[in-house]
């Protein structure tokens, strides 16, 4: 049985992003869903150990401008199709990112 630990609802998205980890470096990924606590990224070529810290970078397009967001996160779980990230001390930044995605949709 899987117990749900999320405190905020996931928002389904398909957003190009980059993940940085010292090894393998910068890897292109797709953010598939995001909430205030974390995200799931589609990343077939990303092999990072569980509990490793990464930086997730993505751009939000608004009518007025492009906003770059950069969030530090920990890898919580990994599958062959991607991995789940838990944002590190970034709840306000994550909130702004989710709000920006909602506004852009």
DRENFI-270295 format. One record per residue: residue in three letters; y, z, x of N, C-alpha, C in turn; residue number from 1. Coordinates in nm, 4 decimals, m for minus. Atoms other than C-alpha are relative to their C-alpha. Example, Ala and Ser with C-alpha at 12.3 -4.5 7.8 and 13.67 -1.06 7.14 Angstrom:
2
["Ala",[m0.1190,0.0000,0.0890],[m0.4500,0.7800,1.2300],[0.1200,0.0000,0.0900],1]
["Ser",[m0.1190,m0.0060,m0.0820],[m0.1060,0.7140,1.3670],[0.1090,0.0730,m0.0770],2]
// end
This chain:
105
["Unk",[m0.1177,0.0000,0.0846],[0.0000,0.0000,0.0000],[0.1237,0.0000,0.0890],1]
["Unk",[m0.1243,0.0103,m0.0767],[0.3451,m0.0912,0.1286],[0.1102,0.0731,m0.0753],2]
["Unk",[m0.1086,m0.0750,0.0611],[0.6283,0.1504,0.0571],[0.1319,m0.0650,0.0366],3]
["Unk",[m0.1296,0.0649,m0.0199],[0.9719,m0.0061,0.0131],[0.1015,0.1042,0.0483],4]
["Unk",[m0.0968,m0.0936,m0.0570],[1.2351,0.1640,0.2300],[0.1434,m0.0494,m0.0098],5]
["Unk",[m0.1355,0.0553,0.0052],[1.5351,m0.0562,0.1589],[0.0848,0.0747,m0.1008],6]
["Unk",[m0.0936,m0.0671,0.0908],[1.8399,0.1078,0.0037],[0.0913,m0.0985,m0.0698],7]
["Unk",[m0.0818,0.1016,0.0656],[2.0158,m0.2156,m0.0858],[m0.0841,m0.1252,m0.0214],8]
["Unk",[0.0759,0.1185,0.0378],[1.8911,m0.5350,m0.2467],[0.0159,m0.1106,0.1039],9]
["Unk",[m0.0048,0.1142,m0.0904],[1.8017,m0.8301,m0.0260],[0.0735,m0.1161,m0.0652],10]
["Unk",[m0.0622,0.1239,0.0457],[2.0060,m1.1459,m0.0542],[m0.0718,m0.1132,0.0711],11]
["Unk",[0.0688,0.1160,m0.0560],[1.8041,m1.4641,m0.0055],[0.1048,m0.0989,0.0507],12]
["Unk",[m0.0920,0.0959,m0.0609],[1.9871,m1.7000,0.2305],[m0.0810,m0.0961,0.0875],13]
["Unk",[0.0568,0.0864,m0.1030],[1.9113,m1.9846,0.4665],[0.1167,m0.0344,0.0914],14]
["Unk",[m0.1172,0.0078,m0.0858],[2.1589,m1.9496,0.7481],[m0.0438,m0.0132,0.1451],15]
["Unk",[0.0306,0.0167,m0.1415],[2.1350,m2.0807,1.1027],[0.0647,0.1119,0.0797],16]
["Unk",[m0.0496,m0.1099,m0.0822],[2.1763,m1.8110,1.3647],[m0.0608,m0.0116,0.1393],17]
["Unk",[0.0555,m0.0125,m0.1338],[2.1040,m1.7224,1.7258],[m0.0402,0.1441,0.0220],18]
["Unk",[0.0438,m0.1336,m0.0391],[1.9066,m1.4249,1.8519],[m0.0022,0.0031,0.1518],19]
["Unk",[0.0038,m0.0168,m0.1451],[1.9560,m1.2969,2.2043],[m0.0816,0.1242,0.0343],20]
["Unk",[0.0755,m0.1091,m0.0628],[1.7062,m1.0834,2.3946],[m0.0127,m0.0398,0.1461],21]
["Unk",[m0.0017,0.0344,m0.1429],[1.6948,m1.0607,2.7719],[m0.1128,m0.0964,0.0373],22]
["Unk",[0.1082,0.0975,m0.0122],[1.3595,m1.2414,2.7591],[m0.0461,m0.0298,m0.1406],23]
["Unk",[m0.0100,0.1337,m0.0559],[1.3387,m1.5162,2.6234],[0.1412,m0.0557,0.0096],24]
["Unk",[m0.1367,0.0506,m0.0036],[1.7190,m1.5416,2.6156],[0.0509,m0.0312,m0.1390],25]
["Unk",[m0.0612,0.0408,0.1267],[1.9036,m1.7221,2.3372],[m0.0964,m0.0921,m0.0756],26]
["Unk",[0.0970,0.0761,0.0792],[1.6773,m1.8534,2.0570],[0.0610,m0.0321,m0.1361],27]
["Unk",[m0.0483,0.0336,0.1344],[1.7842,m2.0466,1.7451],[m0.0995,0.0481,m0.1054],28]
["Unk",[0.0816,m0.0525,0.1094],[1.6566,m1.8876,1.4209],[0.0690,m0.0322,m0.1322],29]
["Unk",[m0.0606,0.0076,0.1324],[1.7211,m1.8946,1.0460],[m0.0086,0.1371,m0.0646],30]
["Unk",[0.0025,m0.1236,0.0775],[1.8215,m1.5840,0.8533],[m0.0492,m0.0389,m0.1388],31]
["Unk",[0.0596,0.0335,0.1290],[1.6036,m1.5944,0.5415],[0.0396,0.0989,m0.1087],32]
["Unk",[m0.0569,m0.0970,0.0930],[1.7205,m1.2727,0.3767],[0.0705,0.1088,0.0789],33]
["Unk",[m0.0819,m0.1002,m0.0672],[1.9686,m0.9994,0.4557],[0.0419,0.1049,m0.1017],34]
["Unk",[m0.0592,m0.1067,0.0807],[2.0847,m0.6649,0.3203],[0.0788,0.0904,0.0932],35]
["Unk",[m0.0844,m0.0868,m0.0813],[2.2919,m0.3735,0.4464],[m0.0738,0.0628,0.1173],36]
["Unk",[0.0774,m0.0658,m0.1061],[2.0090,m0.2347,0.6590],[m0.0595,m0.0956,0.1017],37]
["Unk",[0.0663,0.0902,m0.0927],[1.8600,m0.5466,0.8134],[m0.0149,m0.1397,m0.0556],38]
["Unk",[0.0209,0.1392,0.0383],[1.7357,m0.9014,0.7832],[m0.1401,m0.0423,0.0397],39]
["Unk",[0.1217,0.0655,m0.0456],[1.4275,m1.1165,0.8050],[0.0402,m0.1372,0.0499],40]
["Unk",[m0.0359,0.1278,m0.0594],[1.4609,m1.4135,1.0357],[m0.1243,m0.0849,0.0211],41]
["Unk",[0.1053,0.0959,m0.0288],[1.2430,m1.7213,1.0533],[0.0118,m0.0411,0.1454],42]
["Unk",[m0.0087,0.0230,m0.1440],[1.1612,m1.7538,1.4204],[m0.1392,m0.0183,0.0572],43]
["Unk",[0.1347,0.0257,m0.0508],[0.8361,m1.9180,1.5213],[m0.0081,0.0095,0.1519],44]
["Unk",[0.0020,m0.0006,m0.1474],[0.9361,m1.9369,1.8889],[0.0487,0.1301,0.0610],45]
["Unk",[m0.0517,m0.1272,m0.0515],[1.0649,m1.5796,1.9203],[m0.1137,0.0992,0.0164],46]
["Unk",[0.1005,m0.1020,m0.0280],[0.8260,m1.3375,2.0870],[0.0703,0.1147,0.0700],47]
["Unk",[m0.0699,m0.1172,m0.0512],[0.9959,m1.0026,2.1300],[m0.0811,0.1221,m0.0411],48]
["Unk",[0.0805,m0.1163,0.0366],[0.8176,m0.6681,2.1404],[0.0617,0.0815,m0.1133],49]
["Unk",[m0.0452,m0.0908,0.1055],[0.8386,m0.4310,1.8456],[0.0871,0.1083,0.0628],50]
["Unk",[m0.0993,m0.0998,m0.0413],[1.1298,m0.1835,1.8806],[0.0956,m0.0491,0.1087],51]
["Unk",[m0.0956,0.0569,m0.0959],[1.3143,m0.4172,2.1186],[0.1334,m0.0216,m0.0712],52]
["Unk",[m0.1329,0.0250,0.0555],[1.6890,m0.4530,2.0658],[0.0401,m0.1444,0.0273],53]
["Unk",[m0.0471,0.1375,m0.0085],[1.8343,m0.7977,1.9993],[0.1411,m0.0057,m0.0578],54]
["Unk",[m0.1297,0.0254,0.0608],[2.1723,m0.9408,1.9053],[m0.0127,m0.1242,m0.0868],55]
["Unk",[0.0048,0.1085,0.0968],[2.1941,m1.1595,1.5949],[0.1417,m0.0526,m0.0192],56]
["Unk",[m0.1324,0.0616,0.0118],[2.4887,m1.4029,1.5870],[m0.0070,m0.1145,m0.0996],57]
["Unk",[m0.0045,0.1066,0.0997],[2.5825,m1.6262,1.2951],[0.1433,m0.0213,m0.0446],58]
["Unk",[m0.1341,0.0356,0.0469],[2.8839,m1.7990,1.1429],[m0.0007,m0.0073,m0.1515],59]
["Unk",[m0.0207,0.0096,0.1443],[3.0102,m1.7648,0.7868],[0.1153,m0.0950,m0.0248],60]
["Unk",[m0.1042,0.0964,0.0352],[3.2062,m2.0535,0.6432],[0.0678,0.0466,m0.1281],61]
["Unk",[m0.0768,m0.0274,0.1200],[3.4810,m1.9670,0.3992],[0.0957,m0.1168,m0.0204],62]
["Unk",[m0.0950,0.1079,0.0274],[3.7390,m2.1914,0.2408],[0.1106,m0.0023,0.1053],63]
["Unk",[m0.1119,m0.0094,m0.0923],[3.9982,m2.0677,0.4874],[m0.0397,m0.0177,0.1469],64]
["Unk",[0.0345,0.0026,m0.1425],[3.8059,m2.0347,0.8152],[m0.1473,0.0301,0.0213],65]
["Unk",[0.1350,m0.0359,m0.0403],[3.4828,m1.9781,1.0017],[0.0061,0.1382,0.0653],66]
["Unk",[0.0040,m0.1356,m0.0538],[3.3963,m1.6146,1.0781],[m0.1322,0.0184,0.0732],67]
["Unk",[0.1194,m0.0258,m0.0800],[3.1518,m1.5285,1.3569],[m0.0345,0.1481,m0.0121],68]
["Unk",[0.0496,m0.1377,0.0091],[2.9414,m1.2145,1.3029],[m0.1056,0.0199,0.1075],69]
["Unk",[0.0969,m0.0346,m0.1027],[2.7419,m1.0431,1.5754],[m0.0481,0.1414,m0.0300],70]
["Unk",[0.0578,m0.1290,0.0365],[2.5051,m0.7586,1.4830],[m0.1127,0.0353,0.0960],71]
["Unk",[0.1107,m0.0487,m0.0814],[2.2834,m0.5522,1.7115],[m0.1079,0.0512,m0.0934],72]
["Unk",[0.1105,m0.0374,0.0880],[1.9397,m0.4903,1.5657],[m0.1242,0.0319,0.0822],73]
["Unk",[0.1288,m0.0306,m0.0593],[1.5937,m0.3563,1.6417],[m0.1078,m0.0795,m0.0736],74]
["Unk",[0.1129,0.0707,0.0599],[1.2787,m0.5622,1.5837],[m0.0942,0.1057,m0.0582],75]
["Unk",[0.0848,m0.0978,0.0689],[1.0781,m0.3653,1.3247],[m0.1419,m0.0518,m0.0157],76]
["Unk",[0.1330,0.0604,0.0104],[0.7900,m0.6041,1.2617],[0.0114,m0.1479,0.0304],77]
["Unk",[0.0001,0.1408,m0.0359],[0.6869,m0.9502,1.3652],[m0.1243,m0.0663,m0.0581],78]
["Unk",[0.1110,0.0821,0.0471],[0.4710,m1.2195,1.2060],[0.0048,m0.1297,0.0783],79]
["Unk",[m0.0052,0.1272,m0.0722],[0.3888,m1.5659,1.3303],[0.1133,m0.0885,m0.0496],80]
["Unk",[m0.1090,0.0797,0.0570],[0.6698,m1.7001,1.1069],[0.1381,0.0587,0.0243],81]
["Unk",[m0.1306,m0.0614,m0.0204],[0.9471,m1.4582,1.2004],[m0.0105,0.1486,0.0251],82]
["Unk",[0.0022,m0.1444,m0.0217],[1.0476,m1.0976,1.2323],[0.1065,0.0704,m0.0836],83]
["Unk",[m0.0916,m0.0850,0.0734],[1.2163,m0.8162,1.0463],[0.0866,0.0783,0.0962],84]
["Unk",[m0.0962,m0.0702,m0.0850],[1.5274,m0.6633,1.1979],[0.0636,0.1146,m0.0765],85]
["Unk",[m0.0734,m0.1145,0.0535],[1.6885,m0.3255,1.1369],[0.1309,0.0081,0.0775],86]
["Unk",[m0.1294,m0.0027,m0.0671],[2.0618,m0.3252,1.2102],[0.0254,0.1366,0.0617],87]
["Unk",[m0.0312,m0.1219,m0.0743],[2.1780,m0.0677,1.4643],[0.1464,0.0353,m0.0205],88]
["Unk",[m0.1370,m0.0512,0.0162],[2.4872,0.1291,1.3594],[0.0978,m0.1085,m0.0436],89]
["Unk",[m0.0866,0.1115,0.0369],[2.6301,m0.1738,1.1862],[0.0106,m0.0142,m0.1506],90]
["Unk",[0.0019,0.0135,0.1450],[2.6279,m0.0939,0.8176],[0.1279,m0.0630,m0.0525],91]
["Unk",[m0.1238,0.0591,0.0477],[2.9945,m0.1803,0.7709],[0.0041,m0.1485,0.0344],92]
["Unk",[0.0036,0.1411,m0.0392],[2.9553,m0.5048,0.9672],[m0.1019,m0.0760,m0.0835],93]
["Unk",[0.1007,0.0661,0.0835],[2.6378,m0.5853,0.7733],[0.0534,m0.0194,m0.1411],94]
["Unk",[m0.0585,0.0115,0.1337],[2.8184,m0.5171,0.4471],[0.0984,m0.1168,m0.0042],95]
["Unk",[m0.0955,0.1094,m0.0047],[3.0991,m0.7541,0.5475],[m0.0720,m0.1345,0.0103],96]
["Unk",[0.0755,0.1245,m0.0146],[2.8407,m1.0154,0.6476],[m0.0632,m0.0398,m0.1323],97]
["Unk",[0.0634,0.0293,0.1289],[2.6522,m0.9891,0.3165],[0.1048,m0.0422,m0.1008],98]
["Unk",[m0.1085,0.0385,0.0910],[2.9776,m1.0013,0.1224],[0.0507,m0.1397,0.0318],99]
["Unk",[m0.0440,0.1329,m0.0393],[3.0824,m1.3054,0.3221],[m0.0984,m0.1066,m0.0447],100]
["Unk",[0.1014,0.0954,0.0462],[2.7539,m1.4784,0.2377],[0.0094,m0.0190,m0.1501],101]
["Unk",[m0.0131,0.0104,0.1454],[2.8007,m1.4002,m0.1293],[0.1217,m0.0841,m0.0361],102]
["Unk",[m0.1229,0.0765,0.0275],[3.1545,m1.5406,m0.1223],[m0.0190,m0.1472,0.0350],103]
["Unk",[0.0183,0.1381,m0.0439],[3.0400,m1.8547,0.0615],[m0.0977,m0.0754,m0.0899],104]
["Unk",[0.1021,0.0665,0.0842],[2.7550,m1.9243,m0.1859],[0.0606,m0.0580,m0.1265],105]
// end
